[in-house]
Amino acid sequence: MADHEAERVTLARLPSGVAIETTVHTYTPDGTDADAAEGPTVYVQAAQHGREINGAAVCRRLHDDLREASFAGTAHVVPVADPLTFDTVSYTTPEAYDSVNPNMNRCWPGDPDGTLHERMAATLWAYAGSADYIVDLHTGSRDMLTHTVYLRGDDECRALAEAFGTALLLAETAGEDADDEWADRGFGGKLRVAATMEGIPSITPELAHNKELVDDAIEVGVAGTKRALRHAGVVEDDDPVDGSSDSSDSADVGSEPTAWDGTRARNHLGRVTAEDSGLFRAAADLAIGDEVVEGKYVGEVYDPTTYEVVQEATADRSGIVYSVAREATVTAGQTLVGIAIRLDDDENEIE
């Protein structure tokens, strides 16, 4: 059995003085083992983007199992990291709340004297910044292949990602080695990036589906988070916390740890994008998980009023399709298809 504490935490305050609050769940050894209490700490959070609710459901399903587990350290779990976006079922906060930093996942480790999101991040950084490992649960669209992102070249982050166990891992190049888009979009302020730069191995699992609770996606998240806790040494090796899942997006999740056997690819920012606004019809034979070669036809964007095809979209490089826009109405610059380039074991691109 583990000790459990649910702490209601004030992240920041609205202009009216109303507190923006969330709950931090903390799991520790049951108090009888002083040595176990000195073990490592894992920080887990979800719903940093409010429409990404499957991570919050993962935390709920983990709760009973964690209370029954034999702990050798500490786990902090925050099921709703951003109540503002959660309440508005949105990716970013309304402009009236934070016009400078509408996306909380661009301003870590935060600033206690900064904008609303910077203050919220700084409050949670008091937990995350002292952790030994971080799992930041996100969810993609219905038409995104489940994957886990980690900082390319960081062996500890890669090991944590492999432990989580999704079949696809995306290695993100950061800083000066990254494409211009990385800096332009403020990716250095992501929790995973900021924490990794502080020496805390961190990953971002991207589970499938936004806005709806999907059991398969939740099961992948539960099983993966349990494996991450085992890898971190927070849960004792002989404790059967791994659970099970029938999802093909996850590696073997039996009670015994298994070597990860999946695909690693480079997190590719230069996705196939819409050159003009209109309706996008994906190629009939295109599906997530497909291997495509550079130049392959992936769909068309057409003007719904004149019927004119304004773009015949093609793959900009060879790789693995990990997202396809199925909501047909698109605007110029919007991602149509995400393609990731395979990596070999030495982190080099395979052409």
C-alpha positions in Angstrom: 0.0 0.0 0.0 1.1 3.6 -0.7 0.3 6.7 1.1 -1.8 9.2 -0.9 -2.4 12.9 -0.5 -4.6 15.0 -2.7 -3.6 18.7 -2.4 -5.7 21.5 -3.8 -3.2 24.0 -5.3 -3.7 27.6 -6.4 -1.9 28.1 -9.7 -2.7 31.8 -10.2 -5.6 34.2 -9.8 -8.0 35.9 -12.2 -8.4 39.7 -12.2 -11.5 39.2 -10.0 -9.4 37.5 -7.3 -10.9 34.1 -8.1 -8.3 31.3 -7.7 -7.3 29.1 -10.6 -6.9 25.7 -8.8 -6.0 22.2 -9.6 -5.3 19.0 -7.6 -1.9 17.5 -7.1 -2.0 13.8 -6.1 1.1 12.6 -4.3 1.9 8.9 -3.8 4.7 7.8 -1.3 5.7 4.7 0.6 3.3 3.8 3.4 5.4 5.3 6.1 7.0 2.1 7.4 10.0 2.2 5.0 12.2 5.2 5.6 14.7 4.1 2.9 11.9 3.8 0.2 10.9 7.4 1.0 14.3 8.5 -0.1 13.8 7.0 -3.6 13.4 8.8 -6.9 10.5 11.1 -7.8 8.4 11.0 -11.0 6.1 13.9 -12.1 3.2 13.0 -14.3 0.7 15.6 -15.7 -2.1 15.7 -18.2 -4.5 18.1 -19.8 -2.0 20.9 -20.3 -4.1 21.5 -23.4 -7.7 21.3 -22.3 -9.2 19.4 -25.1 -6.7 16.5 -24.5 -8.7 14.7 -21.9 -7.6 11.1 -22.3 -4.5 11.8 -20.2 -6.7 13.0 -17.3 -8.6 9.7 -17.6 -5.3 7.8 -17.5 -4.5 9.5 -14.2 -7.9 8.5 -12.8 -7.4 4.8 -13.8 -3.9 4.8 -12.3 -5.1 6.0 -8.9 -6.3 2.7 -7.4 -3.3 0.8 -8.8 -0.9 3.3 -7.4 -2.5 3.2 -4.0 -2.0 -0.6 -4.0 1.6 -0.5 -5.3 4.8 -0.9 -3.3 6.5 2.4 -3.6 10.2 3.0 -3.5 10.0 6.8 -4.1 7.4 9.5 -4.9 5.0 10.1 -7.7 3.3 13.5 -8.2 0.3 13.3 -10.6 -1.6 16.3 -11.9 -4.6 15.2 -14.0 -5.6 18.8 -15.1 -2.5 21.0 -15.5 -4.4 23.9 -17.2 -7.9 24.4 -15.8 -8.4 27.4 -18.1 -8.1 25.5 -21.3 -9.8 22.5 -19.8 -13.0 24.5 -19.0 -13.1 25.9 -22.5 -12.2 22.6 -24.2 -9.4 24.4 -26.0 -5.8 24.1 -26.9 -4.9 27.6 -25.8 -6.4 29.9 -23.3 -8.8 32.8 -24.3 -6.9 35.9 -25.2 -8.4 37.9 -22.3 -6.6 35.6 -19.8 -3.1 35.5 -21.4 -2.6 37.3 -24.7 1.2 37.0 -24.4 1.4 33.2 -23.6 -1.9 31.7 -24.7 -0.2 28.2 -24.9 0.9 27.0 -21.4 3.3 24.6 -23.1 5.5 27.4 -24.4 6.5 29.1 -21.2 8.1 26.5 -18.9 9.7 26.6 -16.3 7.4 29.6 -15.8 7.8 32.9 -13.9 6.1 33.5 -10.6 5.9 37.2 -11.5 5.0 36.7 -15.2 1.8 36.3 -17.2 -1.0 34.0 -16.1 0.3 30.9 -17.8 3.9 31.7 -16.7 2.6 31.8 -13.1 0.7 28.6 -13.4 3.7 26.9 -14.9 6.0 28.2 -12.1 3.6 26.8 -9.5 3.7 23.3 -11.0 7.4 23.6 -11.6 7.8 23.4 -7.8 6.8 19.8 -8.3 8.2 19.0 -11.8 11.5 20.8 -11.3 12.4 18.7 -8.4 11.5 15.4 -10.1 13.9 12.8 -11.4 11.7 11.9 -14.4 8.7 13.6 -16.1 5.8 12.1 -18.1 3.8 14.9 -19.8 0.7 13.2 -21.2 -0.9 14.7 -24.3 -3.3 13.4 -27.0 -3.4 14.0 -30.7 -6.2 14.0 -33.2 -8.3 10.9 -34.0 -6.1 10.5 -37.1 -2.7 10.7 -35.4 -0.5 7.6 -34.8 0.1 7.2 -31.1 3.7 8.0 -30.3 6.1 9.3 -27.7 8.4 12.3 -28.2 11.8 12.8 -26.5 14.8 15.0 -27.0 17.1 13.6 -29.7 20.5 12.5 -28.5 19.5 12.2 -24.8 20.0 8.6 -23.8 18.0 8.9 -20.6 15.0 10.4 -22.3 15.2 7.8 -25.0 15.3 5.0 -22.4 12.3 6.5 -20.6 10.4 6.7 -24.0 11.3 3.1 -24.8 10.0 2.1 -21.3 6.7 3.8 -22.0 6.4 1.5 -24.9 4.5 3.1 -27.8 5.3 1.5 -31.1 6.5 4.8 -32.6 9.1 7.1 -30.9 9.8 10.6 -32.3 13.2 12.1 -31.5 13.0 15.9 -31.5 16.0 18.0 -32.4 16.2 21.1 -30.3 18.0 24.4 -30.0 20.6 25.5 -32.6 20.4 22.1 -34.4 16.7 22.4 -35.0 14.8 23.9 -38.0 13.9 27.6 -37.8 10.3 26.7 -37.0 11.4 25.2 -33.7 12.5 28.6 -32.4 9.8 30.5 -34.2 7.1 28.5 -32.4 8.7 28.8 -29.0 9.3 25.1 -28.6 12.1 25.7 -26.1 9.3 26.6 -23.6 7.7 23.1 -23.7 7.7 21.3 -20.4 9.6 18.3 -21.8 12.3 20.5 -23.4 12.8 22.8 -20.4 13.0 19.9 -18.0 15.4 17.9 -20.2 17.6 21.0 -20.4 17.6 21.0 -16.6 18.8 17.4 -16.6 15.5 15.8 -15.9 14.7 12.9 -18.4 11.3 13.8 -19.8 8.9 12.4 -22.5 5.7 13.5 -24.1 3.4 10.5 -25.0 0.8 11.6 -27.6 -2.2 9.3 -27.2 -4.9 9.1 -29.8 -8.1 11.2 -29.8 -9.1 14.6 -28.6 -12.2 15.6 -26.8 -13.6 12.1 -26.3 -12.7 9.3 -23.9 -11.4 6.4 -25.8 -10.7 3.2 -23.9 -7.9 2.0 -26.2 -6.0 5.3 -25.9 -6.5 5.4 -22.1 -5.3 1.8 -21.7 -2.1 2.6 -23.7 -1.5 5.6 -21.4 -2.1 3.6 -18.2 0.2 0.8 -19.2 2.9 3.1 -20.5 2.9 5.3 -17.4 3.2 2.2 -15.2 6.1 1.0 -17.2 7.7 4.5 -16.9 7.3 4.4 -13.1 8.9 0.9 -13.0 11.8 2.2 -15.2 12.3 5.2 -12.9 12.5 2.9 -9.8 9.5 4.5 -8.1 7.6 1.3 -8.1 9.5 -1.8 -6.9 10.5 -4.2 -9.6 8.6 -7.1 -8.0 5.3 -5.2 -7.9 2.8 -6.2 -10.6 1.8 -2.7 -11.8 2.1 -3.1 -15.5 -1.5 -4.0 -16.4 -2.5 -5.0 -19.9 -3.6 -3.6 -23.2 -4.9 -5.0 -26.5 -3.9 -1.9 -28.5 -1.5 -2.4 -31.4 -0.1 1.1 -30.6 1.6 -0.3 -27.5 4.5 -2.7 -27.0 4.1 -5.8 -24.9 2.7 -4.8 -21.5 2.8 -8.0 -19.6 3.9 -8.1 -15.9 7.5 -8.6 -16.8 9.5 -5.8 -18.4 10.3 -6.5 -22.1 12.8 -4.9 -24.5 11.2 -2.2 -26.6 10.9 -3.2 -30.3 9.4 -0.5 -32.4 10.2 2.3 -34.8 12.2 5.5 -34.0 11.9 8.5 -36.3 12.9 12.1 -36.4 10.2 14.5 -35.3 9.7 16.3 -38.5 8.5 19.9 -38.3 8.4 20.5 -42.1 5.1 18.8 -42.6 3.0 18.8 -45.8 1.0 21.9 -45.4 -1.9 23.6 -47.3 -0.7 26.1 -49.8 -4.1 27.7 -49.9 -7.4 27.4 -48.0 -10.2 25.1 -49.1 -11.4 21.6 -48.6 -8.8 18.8 -48.3 -9.5 15.3 -49.6 -6.8 12.8 -48.6 -5.8 10.2 -51.0 -8.0 7.2 -50.7 -5.1 4.8 -50.1 -3.4 7.0 -47.4 -3.5 5.9 -43.8 -1.5 6.6 -40.7 1.4 4.2 -40.3 2.0 4.0 -44.0 5.5 4.3 -45.5 5.6 6.9 -48.2 8.3 8.1 -50.6 9.1 11.6 -51.5 6.7 12.9 -54.2 3.9 10.5 -53.5 0.4 12.0 -54.0 -1.3 12.4 -50.6 -4.4 14.4 -51.5 -5.8 17.6 -52.9 -7.1 20.9 -51.7 -9.9 22.4 -53.8 -12.0 25.6 -53.8 -15.5 24.5 -52.8 -17.1 27.4 -54.8 -15.3 27.1 -58.1 -14.4 23.4 -57.8 -10.9 24.3 -58.8 -8.1 22.1 -57.4 -5.7 24.7 -55.8 -3.1 22.1 -54.6 -2.1 18.6 -55.4 -0.3 17.7 -52.2 2.7 15.4 -52.3 5.0 14.0 -49.7 7.9 16.3 -49.2 10.2 13.4 -48.1 10.2 9.7 -47.5 9.0 8.4 -44.1 6.2 7.3 -41.9 2.8 8.9 -42.1 1.8 9.7 -38.5 -1.0 12.2 -39.0 -3.6 13.0 -41.6 -6.1 15.9 -41.6 -9.5 14.3 -41.8 -11.5 17.4 -40.9 -11.7 18.6 -44.5 -11.9 22.4 -44.1 -8.4 23.7 -44.0 -6.7 27.1 -44.1 -3.4 28.1 -45.7 -0.5 26.8 -43.8 -2.4 24.1 -41.9 -0.8 20.7 -41.6 -2.3 18.2 -44.1 0.0 15.2 -43.5 2.7 14.6 -40.9 5.7 12.5 -42.1 8.5 11.3 -39.8 11.9 10.1 -41.1 13.2 6.8 -39.7 16.3 6.8 -37.6 18.8 4.1 -37.1 20.3 3.1 -33.7 23.0 5.8 -34.0 20.4 8.6 -34.3 21.4 9.1 -38.0 18.8 9.5 -40.7 18.2 6.6 -43.1 17.7 8.0 -46.5 
